[in-house]
Amino acid sequence: MDYASHSYLHFGSGFLFRRGFDIQHAASPVGAPTGDTTSKVHFDGQGGVCADEDLVTTTVYSASPADDFEQDLGVNLVADPAQLPILYFDGATAKLRLLPATDFCFDHNGGNTRPNWNELTGGAWQRTEVTSGRLVNYWVLLTNNPLSPVMLVMGQTEHSRLDAALDESPADLALADFPLQEWKFAYRLTIRARSSWGAATHRAKLQVVTDLRRETPTGTSGAGTQSHSALSGKSFDDSGHSGFQRATQISTSAPTANHDEDDTAGYGVEFVAGDLWLDIAAGRLYACRSAAAGSAVWSYATLT
C-alpha cells in the first residue's frame, strides 16, 4: 500500500469493526442483583472480524488460547464468562497498565469489595472503590493486539445518576497515550455498586449495556459522539440540558417510600431526587426530595 493510501485509512478511518463480537449479558435495569450473573458478560463462544487498513484480523474463541487472536471470550455467564484484561492509568506519570482478566467485567480489590474506577486525584491516577450507590462505565475495546484482542478500559468517572452515566462517551475519557487509530470501542458497560447488595460478591450489577460497534471510528475523526453533551465533553447538567425535567410519572395513585433509587416497589423506574409524579386521581403533583432505598420522601402540591 502506498503512503498516501495508508495515511488516509489510518488517520481517516482507523480500526474498523466488520462483524461479530455479539455480547451476551444479564444486565438488570432495576432492582437488586440476585447473584453474580449480572456482573459478567460473554460472547457465546464466538469472536469477530475487524480491519486495520488492508489488514483483516479475525478473533476466535478458545477456552485455552494458544495462537494469535485466540481469546477466551466465554460461552455462558456461570461456567465460562469472558476473560477480558483491564487497561487503566497509574501514578503521576499516567503509566498505562494492564490487569489480568477475571470472571468479572470490572476490576475489584478481592473479598466483597465494590468495583474500582480509575481516579485522577492530586495529580496522580489510582484505582478507587466506587462509592456505594454510584455508577461507573467500563468500556469494551476491540484491538489489533494478538494476545488480547478484546479488552476493557476502566472508567474514569464516578456518576451519581444513571442519566449522567449514560451521557458519557469515549470522547470524555483521558486517552492521550491510547493508540486510538488501531482500537475500536465496542460497548459501554454501565455498572452500579451498592454495599447492601449482599447477593452479589462485589456488591454490584451490570445495569445497562450500550452497543457502540457501529459508531464513528475512533481515529482522528473522534471517538464517536454518543450524546449531546459529548460534543463539549461536559456532564448532562452543564451541557445545555439544564432546565429540562426527566419524564413525569403519571399514575392514579400516590408514590410510596418504596418508589426509590432501587425500585423497591417494582414499578420499573429507579427514582432520583427531583423526579416528578402526577397522581391524576387526587390531583396532586409530587416531587421526590430523597430517593433513599426503602425510605424515599415525596412532597406534593394540590392542583386546582
N, C-alpha and C positions, 0 to 999 in steps of 0.2 A: 504494500500500500504506500502511495506517495505521501510526502509530508503534509501537503495541504489537505488531503482527504482525511488523514489521521487526525490532524489538528481540529478539523471541522467536527468529526464524530466525537472526539474525546471531550472537547470543551462545549460543543453544542448539544449533544445528546447524552453523552456519558454512558453509564452502565444501565442497560435496559432489561426490564422484565419481559419475558416472552410468554411463558405459560407455566402452569403447575403451582406448587407451594400453597396448596389449599389448606389453610389452618383449620383444625378442629378444636373445639373448646366447650366448656360448660359454664360460660360466663353467666353470672347471676345479677341481673339489673337491680333487683330489690331483695330485701330480707337478708338474714344472716346465713353464712355458709353452713352446710351440714357435714362437711368433710374437706378433704384436700383436692378433690377433683376440680374445684373452681380455682385452684392455684397452679394449674398445669395446662399445657397445650400439647398437641401432636399433629402430625401431617399425614396420618392414615397410611403409613408405610410408603409414602410417595415423596418424590423430590420435585424438581422443576428445571426450567431452562432459562438462562439469561444470555445476553450478548454484550460483549465489550469490544466495540469497533467491529473488526472482522472475525473476532474470536467468539465462538459459542461455547458456553460452559453448561454442562448437564450435571446436576447434583442428584445423586440417587440415595435411597435409604439403605442403610446397613446396620444391623444390630451390633456388629463388630467391625467398624471401619478399618480397612487396611490399605486402600488405594486413594489416590487424589479424588476429591469431590465425592467421597462417600461420607455419610454422617448419619448418626442415629437420630432421625427426626421423629421417631415414635410411631406407635400403631394404636395406642389407646391411652386413656388418662390414668389407669390404675397400674397395670403391669409394665408399661413401656411408654412413658411420656417422652416428649422431645428433649434431647440433651443439647442445650444451647449455651455456649460460653458467653460471658457478660463483659462488655467493654465499659470502662469508666476512667475518669481523670483522677490523679492522685498527687497531693502535695503542692507546694508553691510553684513548682516548675510545670505543673499540669502534665505530668508524665502519663501517657496512655497505657493502661494496664488491662490485662485480660484475666478474668476469674474463670476457673474451671466450671464446667456445666454440672448442674444438679437436676433433680426431677422437677424443681420448681421454676416458674417463669420469672423469678426475681431473685435478687441477692438477699441474704439474711445472715445473722450472726450466730445461727445454731439455736438449739433449745426451742423455746417458744417465743423467740424474738420476732418482731414485726419486720416487714421488708425494709430494705435500705434505699435511700435516694442519694444522688451524687451532689453534695452541697459544697458551694464555694463560700467559705467563711474566713474572715481575717486574711484574705489574700491566698488561701490555700484550699485545695479540693480535698474532700473526705467523703467517706461513706457514713451516712447518718440514718438512724432508725426513723421511719415515718411516724409522725405524731398520731396517736390514736384518733380515729375519726376522719383522718385526712386521706388524700389520694396522691398517687404518683403514676406517671406514664412510663412504661418501658417500651422500647422500640425494636421490632424485629427487622433485622438488616440482612439483605442479600449481598454477598460479596464474591470476589474472584479469588478468595483465599482457598487454596486446595485442601487445607487441613480442616478448616471450619467455615464452610461456605455460607452457613446461616448462623448469625449471632444475635445477641441482644445488646442494646445500648441502654445503660441505666439512666433513668430520668433525672433531670437536674432541677426540678421544681416540685415543691410540695404544695398541693392545692387543698383549699378548704371546701370548695364547691365542685360538684360534678360538672356543671356547665363550664367552669373555668378550665378544668382538666381536658374537656372535650374541645375547648377552643385552642389548645396548644398544638402547634405543628412542628415538624422538624426544623423549620426556619427559626424557631425560638431557642434552639439548642446552641450551646457554645461548642462549635465543631471545627475550630481553627486548624487542628492537626489531623483531621479525618480526610482520607483520600476520597472525597465525595464523588469525583468523576467515575470512580470504579466501584461504588457501592450504591445500593438502592434500598430505601426504606419501604418495607412491605406491609407492616401492620403497626398500629398503635394499641398497646395493651394497657388499659386503664384499670388500676388496682387500688382498692380501698382497704385500709387497715383499721381494726378496732380491737382493743385489748379484751373486750368482753366476748369475743368470738372464740370460745374455748374449743369448739368442734373442729376448728382448723389449726393445724400445727403452728403456723406462723401468723395466726390471728388476722388473716387477710383473705380476700377473694378477688378474682378477676371479674370486674363489673361490666366493662364494655370492651369489645374488640372492634377496631376500625380498620377497614381494608384500604391500604394506600398503594397497592401494587400498580395501579394504572394512573396514578397521579403524575404531575410534571416530573421529568427526570431530574435527578439530583446532581446535575452538572453546574456550570457557572450560571445557568439559567435559573437556578434557585432550587430549593429543596421541595417545592411543591406546596402552594398555599392551600391550607385546609380550611381556613376561616377568614372572616373579615379582619379580625384583629391581627392575624399573622402578617398582614401586609405591612404593619409597622412594628411587629414583634411585641405588641402590648397585650395586657390581660383583657378579659371581657369588659370589665367595668371602666377602663380608660381608653377604649378603642373606638369610641363613637357610639357604643351601645348603651351608654349610661342614660337613665331615664326610662328605659323600657322594662316592663314587668314580665316575668315569666307567666305562662298561661294561667289564668284564674280557674280554679276548680269549681265546677258548678254542680250542686247536689240538692237534694230535698231534705237534707239533714245537716246537723252541725258537725264540725270536726271534733275529734276527741284527743285525749292526751297520747293516744297511740298512733295518731297521724303525725309521724315523727320522721327523723332522719334515717331510721332503719326500716320504715314502713311496717312497724309492728302490727298495724291494723290490717295489713294485707290488701291495701287499697290499690297498690300498683304505682305509687309515687313516693320517692324519698324526699321529704319536705326540708326546706331550709328557712331560716328566719327571713321574713319579708314576703313569703308566699301569701297569696290571697285565696280565699274560699268563699263562694257565694251560696248561701242557703236560700234558695228561691221560695221554699215553703214558709219560712219565718220572716223573709225579707231582711236578712242580716248579711252583712259583708264582714268576714273575719280576716284578720291579719295574723300571721304566725310571728310571735315575739321570740319564741325559743323552740327549737326542734329537737331538744334532747330526747334520747331514746326512752320511751315509756312515760315521759313527763312533758310532752310538748305543751306550750302555752299559746292559746289563741284568744285574741280580743276582738270584739265586734262592734259595729255601728249599725243601728237600725235604719233601714232605707224607707223613706216615705214618699 
